[in-house]
Amino acid sequence: MDKHSFHYLLCFFADSGIDCSLSGSTAVASIIRGSQLWSVCVGDSRLICVRQQNETSCSAQSITTDHKPDMDVERARVIAAGGRVMSTRNRLAPHIVGPPRVWLKDVPAPGLAMSRSLGDLVAKAAGVVSAPDRVHFILGEDHSAIVLGSDGVSRAILQK
């Protein structure tokens, strides 16, 4: 798996007639061979490894990192591309509502809460990219499961 796999997927969407201007997805994919695990991720989908601690308990470890716009490196790329990173503000009160989002410089769109995605073509003009992070991880004998999931799934597992 490499960055070209995700690029191929974007080309497929572009040629499919599917309107990806304001729609897209996160992604995580993994390959396991023996104790070796390789993974790629884009957006806020994650790879989580579950480690068996004893007969009745286990722990979860996030192996990949979400691509959020408030991360220094992600924010810098968005700003360098001419986008903005900011949270929405309540019109009736001065407080922030929701997470930091990626916006076009002079337009209140797309408001994406991640800094990398597949699709979301309007967001590309604001610095959102589809380049995946690549991770290599060695599984131990006490790793009992892996979870590939979206932000809601990973948040629920990691909070337990």
DRENBA-652269 format. One line per 3 residues: number of its first residue (from 0); their letters; for each residue z, x, y of C-alpha. Coordinates in Angstrom, 1 decimal. Layout:
# residues N
NUM> A> Z,X,Y  ...
END
This chain:
# residues 160
0> MDK> 0.0,0.0,0.0  -0.8,1.3,3.4  -1.6,0.2,7.0
3> HSF> -5.2,-0.5,6.0  -4.1,-3.3,3.7  -2.7,-5.3,6.6
6> HYL> -5.8,-4.5,8.7  -8.0,-5.9,6.0  -5.9,-9.1,6.0
9> LCF> -6.4,-9.4,9.8  -10.1,-9.0,9.4  -10.2,-11.6,6.7
12> FAD> -8.4,-14.1,9.1  -10.7,-13.2,11.9  -13.8,-14.0,9.8
15> SGI> -12.3,-17.1,8.1  -12.7,-19.5,11.0  -8.9,-20.0,11.0
18> DCS> -7.5,-20.1,14.5  -4.9,-17.2,14.6  -4.7,-17.1,18.4
21> LSG> -1.2,-18.5,18.5  -0.2,-18.5,14.9  0.7,-15.7,12.6
24> STA> 3.2,-14.5,10.0  5.6,-11.8,9.1  5.2,-10.0,5.8
27> VAS> 7.0,-7.8,3.3  5.5,-6.4,0.1  6.8,-4.0,-2.5
30> IIR> 5.8,-2.1,-5.6  8.2,-0.8,-8.2  7.4,1.9,-10.7
33> GSQ> 10.3,3.1,-12.7  13.1,3.7,-10.2  10.7,4.2,-7.3
36> LWS> 10.3,1.4,-4.8  7.7,1.5,-2.0  7.6,-1.3,0.5
39> VCV> 5.7,-2.2,3.7  6.9,-4.7,6.3  5.7,-6.3,9.5
42> GDS> 7.8,-8.6,11.7  11.2,-9.9,10.7  10.7,-10.3,6.9
45> RLI> 12.9,-7.9,4.9  13.4,-6.1,1.7  17.0,-6.3,0.5
48> CVR> 18.4,-4.5,-2.6  21.3,-6.1,-4.4  23.8,-3.7,-6.0
51> QQN> 26.2,-5.0,-8.7  29.7,-3.8,-7.9  31.5,-5.3,-10.9
54> ETS> 31.1,-8.3,-13.2  31.8,-10.8,-10.5  30.7,-9.3,-7.2
57> CSA> 27.7,-7.6,-5.7  26.6,-6.3,-2.3  23.3,-6.6,-0.4
60> QSI> 21.7,-3.7,1.5  18.8,-4.1,3.9  16.1,-1.5,3.1
63> TTD> 13.7,-2.4,5.9  14.3,-3.1,9.6  13.2,-6.1,11.5
66> HKP> 10.7,-5.5,14.3  12.5,-7.1,17.2  11.3,-6.8,20.8
69> DMD> 14.7,-5.5,22.1  14.5,-2.4,19.9  13.8,0.6,22.3
72> VER> 10.6,1.8,20.6  9.2,-1.7,20.2  10.1,-2.7,23.8
75> ARV> 8.4,0.5,25.1  5.2,-0.2,23.2  5.1,-3.8,24.5
78> IAA> 5.7,-2.7,28.1  3.1,0.1,27.9  0.6,-2.5,26.7
81> GGR> 1.3,-4.7,29.7  3.5,-7.2,28.0  7.0,-8.3,28.9
84> VMS> 10.2,-8.6,26.9  12.7,-11.2,28.0  14.8,-14.1,26.8
87> TRN> 14.2,-17.6,28.0  16.5,-18.8,30.7  17.8,-22.3,31.0
90> RLA> 16.2,-24.0,34.0  19.4,-25.9,34.9  21.8,-22.9,34.5
93> PHI> 21.4,-19.2,34.9  22.3,-18.3,31.3  20.0,-16.9,28.6
96> VGP> 18.7,-19.1,25.8  17.6,-17.6,22.6  16.6,-14.1,21.5
99> PRV> 14.4,-11.6,23.5  10.7,-12.5,23.1  7.3,-10.9,23.8
102> WLK> 5.4,-12.5,26.7  2.1,-11.8,28.4  2.5,-10.1,31.8
105> DVP> 1.7,-13.2,33.9  1.6,-16.1,31.5  4.6,-17.8,29.8
108> APG> 3.1,-17.3,26.3  3.2,-16.5,23.5  7.1,-16.1,23.4
111> LAM> 7.1,-14.3,20.1  10.6,-13.3,18.9  9.3,-10.3,17.0
114> SRS> 7.2,-7.3,18.1  4.9,-7.0,15.1  3.0,-9.8,13.2
117> LGD> -0.1,-10.6,11.3  -2.2,-12.9,13.3  -0.8,-14.1,16.7
120> LVA> -3.9,-12.6,18.3  -2.9,-13.6,21.9  0.3,-11.6,21.4
123> KAA> -1.9,-8.5,20.7  -2.7,-8.4,24.4  1.0,-8.2,25.1
126> GVV> 1.6,-5.2,22.8  2.4,-6.9,19.5  0.8,-4.9,16.6
129> SAP> 0.3,-5.5,12.9  1.0,-1.9,11.8  3.6,-2.0,9.0
132> DRV> 6.6,0.2,8.5  6.5,2.0,5.2  9.6,2.7,3.1
135> HFI> 10.3,4.6,0.0  13.6,3.9,-1.8  15.1,5.1,-5.1
138> LGE> 16.7,2.3,-7.2  19.9,3.1,-8.9  21.0,1.7,-12.3
141> DHS> 23.5,-0.5,-10.4  20.7,-2.3,-8.4  20.4,-5.7,-10.1
144> AIV> 17.9,-7.4,-7.9  15.6,-7.2,-4.9  14.9,-9.9,-2.4
147> LGS> 11.7,-10.1,-0.2  12.3,-12.8,2.3  11.9,-14.1,5.8
150> DGV> 14.4,-13.7,8.6  16.4,-16.8,7.6  16.6,-15.8,4.0
153> SRA> 17.7,-12.3,4.7  20.2,-13.4,7.3  21.9,-15.7,4.9
156> ILQ> 22.0,-13.1,2.1  23.4,-10.3,4.3  26.1,-12.6,5.8
159> K> 27.6,-13.3,2.4
END
